[in-house]
């Protein structure tokens, strides 16, 4: 899905919150414009190391990515306005704030992708009241109700993926 959306919109600049081991970055690089840049932000230094290793092994030059470690909440707040083509969010304690920053940082027509949006069905189950399920449920509602800001679609892929285009 990430490779497809990257190709579909002709992405040149992508922000990813939650680097993980770099697997999603490898998919993005398959379709990212030749001079495109992936900025991947993670709280864990170990994740950046794993991603760098994966990118190096795949022959991806360091000029094509920035791996930033630190408090993602602070870093995302410093991103430039209307610059990015795609914004990928993973597990995140500050989901609403991150979506607000994504809206500010994306260019018109840019795409927000929220991974694991259904949490294996927990989000659709109103009896699930844990903070993570409630947080995802609320952000899906906010995006769906912000019709002047987002054109959303919830895909039943994996644990669910929210895809929303900035209007």
N, C-alpha and C positions, 0 to 999 in steps of 0.2 A: 504494500500500500504506500509506504513512504517513497519508494522508487517511482511508482506510478504518479503520485501527486507531484513529486519534484519535477518529473518530465512534463507532466500535463501543464504546469504553470510556467515552465521554463525558469525555474528558480536559480538565482545567482547568489542569494544570501539567505542563510537559514540559521535560526537560533534553536537550540535544543536544551531544554532544562532536564537534566538527568542523563548523564553521559553513559552510565552503565559500563559495560566492557567494550563499547564502541560498535556493537553489532548494528544498531540502527544507523549509525554514521556510515558504515560500509554500504548499506542499502542506498542511502542518500547519494553517496559518491558515484554510484552507478549511473545516475541521471542528472547530477548537478552540472551546471554549465562549466565548461573547461576552466574558466577563470573564477568560478564560484567559490564561496567561502562558507564553511560550516563553523559556527561558534557554538561550542558545547560547554555547558556550565554544570558543575556538580559540586556538592559539598565535600565529597570524599576524594582525597588525593590519589588513593589506590585506583579508583575508577579511571582517572585521567591517565595513569600509568598503563593500565590495561588497554585503554582506547588507543593511546599512542603506539603501543606495541602492535595492536591489530592494524592500525593505519600504515605503520612502517612495513609490516609483513605484506600488506596489499599493494605496496609501492606508491602510496599516496604521499605526495610531498607536503612538507610542513607549511608551505605557503597557502595551502588549501584549507587549513583548519586552525582554529584557536581553541585550545583546551583551557578553560578557566576554572580554577578551584577556589572555593570560599563560600561565603554565605550567599546562596543564590538569590535570596530576597533582596539583598543590597545590590548585587551585580545587575539583576534584571532592571532595577530602577534606574540604572545609569545608561541603559541602551538608548541609542539614537531613535528619534521619532521617525515614523514612516519610511524606514530604510529596508526592512526585511521582507522577503517574499513568503517565508514559511516560518512558523513558530510551533515547535513540538514540545508538549508538556507531558511529563510522566508523573509518577507518584510525587505529590507535592502537598505539604501541610498548608501552604498559603495559596490555594488554588484560585480563589476569587481575585486576589491581588495580582497573581500571575496572569490571569486572563485580562485584567485591566491593562497591565503592562504590555501584553501581547497586542491588544487593540491599538495602543499608542505606538508601538514599535513597527507594526505591520503597515505596508503600503496599501492603498486601496486595491482590492482584488487579491490581497495576500491571504494565506490560508493558515488557520489555527488547527492543530491536530492534538487532541487529548487522548492519550493512550490509556487503556484499561478503564474506560469510562463507565462500564457496567459492572466491574468488579465481580466477574463470574456470576452475574445475576443478582447480586446483593443490592444493587442500586434500584432495581425494579421491584424489589420486595419491600413494601412499606413497614414490615415488622423489623427490618434490619435498622437499628438505631445507633450503630457505632459511628464515631465521628467521621471516619473515612467515607462510609456509605452515604451519610447525610450530606457531607461536603460535596461529593460528586453529584448527588441528586440535586442539590441547590444550584450548582454551577450549570448543570444541563438546563435547568429551568430558567436561570438568568439569561443564558445565551439564546434559548428558544424564544424568550419574551422580548429580547432586544432586537426586534425586526428592523429597526433603523440602523443598527450597527453590524449585525451578523446575518448571514444566510446559512443556517446550520443543517446538518444531516447526522443522524446517529446510525452508525453501521454496526451490525451484529457480527463483527469480525473479531476472532480471539475473545478477549474479555470486553469487547466493545470499543469502538473508536468514535469520538465526536470529531467531525470535520466541519469547520465553519469558515466561510469566506467573509472577509471584512468588506462591508459595503462602503 
